[in-house]
């Protein structure tokens, strides 16, 4: 039996929860992008007694922090250049520690610098990768982070690979060939030629070290931290999940692992030829590391062995990740993008938006067209719902008569009301169906607008210069009053709230006055809540409301309401 009192309590509780969501929004929703992180830890890779790539304690000489430009001038470097990236590889240690993303700017400012992904040690936020060999045999020298390689080639481009050579003086010749495609994928072939008088056993390894900005990484909407697919299983480790000195260990033959930011990503990609031990570590308070250690590789006298690894460092361009996944058979490489629970909706939504964008040329109009197409697709279901609500609204005078007759007997009132609905063949729950369908659609589109780099800095019209950011034309912009950030809402959220209010007025009023008061506040609550969402989502929701109002008005006219 329907319990009106409990129903009212449930709605009031839901409203309170909505208010709590609003208060927490400043902690949940993405903050404005930071031009550069500000962590101060830095590490050098060394070989431990356990034969694992680890992070060494920084020496007193390395505690000094220098500008990136100054550090880059301290060592000889190999220039990197293609249509997507520019930077350099440090000759000492063959370290990948300088990479700028040519296609992306840090801010909307016309003179904004390019996004800086990899940065060298002894700077504020070290972020670099190394690959090489380890040895368990006493006295066998292998290249490390201090090794000065001989370089063949002047610049690493898609048309010109770089070859590095180093002789250990004991009969071992190490040759490293590095190639770069036209986007963000490096391929590294490490060869060892054994010209000594004995068999040699070596272990291939690689590592990526990152010192992230903890404040910029504390985003509950998009995973930012250590990410990998190992043995076909996705693993996501937040930076806060690891305490200093802690690590998580995995064993896998194929897969990938690295660091994932909101839009940027780095990872080593295993070739699947042997078992590897992969570790995610927190070296100290600021520094994190992901590394792998391959199986023992025996190199007989006079023999040559080669190990291959791929290193991705760039932007999370969804179509490009899919291309890499298919071309190189990289398991679930698209999951470097945090599609969330509604993967089956989120990813198709992105491809639909991308198709519409390529058709129209403006992401804002693509979002609006997407909203219109969704309304058309859901028309049969929504139409039935609006028919039910129109009939209910037409019955309002009869329901009011019942309220006057049985006002003191709530159970009798409910029984007579339900009997009236049955007589008129009305399902009062049908009005909730479109909302239930829109919930996963809403969250999926919300996810797309937060994860898709294709929407980052995408303009619409007027003052909307970035559809992935909240509406910038806020109350504080108009009046410069010191108001709380919660009240700092823009024009589009206000328009959305008005359309929600109009749509609500078209629905039949709740029988209970307390319920009616609660529903009256909902447009205001959602106005402030969506005021901190991506403006693209608010624009989508506004048009959806407008189309729903038109559809509902036409159906009401049909039934003479």
Secondary structure, 3 states (H helix, E strand, C coil): CCCHHHHHHHHHHHHHHHHHHHHHHHHHCCCCCCCCCCCCCCCCEEECCCCCEEECCCCHHHHCCCCHHHHHCCCCEEEEECCCEEEEEECECCEEEEEEEEEEECCCCCCCCEEEEEECCCCCCCEEEEEEEEECCCCCCCCCCCCECEEECCEEECCECEEEEEECCCCEEEEEEEEECCCCEEEEEEEEEECCCCCEEEEEEEEEEECCCHHHHCCCCCCCEEEEEECCEEEEEEHHHCCCCCEEEEEEEEEEEEEECCCEEEEEEEEEEEEEEEEEEECCCCCEEEEEEEEEEEECCCCEEEEEEEEEEEECCHHHHHHHHHHHCCCCHHHHCCCCCCHHHHHHHHHHHHHHHHHHCCHHHHHHHHHHHHHHHCHHHHHHHHHHHHHHHHCHHHHHHHHHHCCCCHHHHHHHHHHHHHHCCCCHHHHHHHHHHHHHHHHHHHHHHHHCCCCCCCCCCCCCCCCCCCCCCEHHHHHCCCCCHHHCCEHHHHHHHHHHHHHHHHCCCCCCHHHHHHHHHHHHHHHHHHCCCCHHHHHHHHHHHHHHHHHHHHHHHHCCC
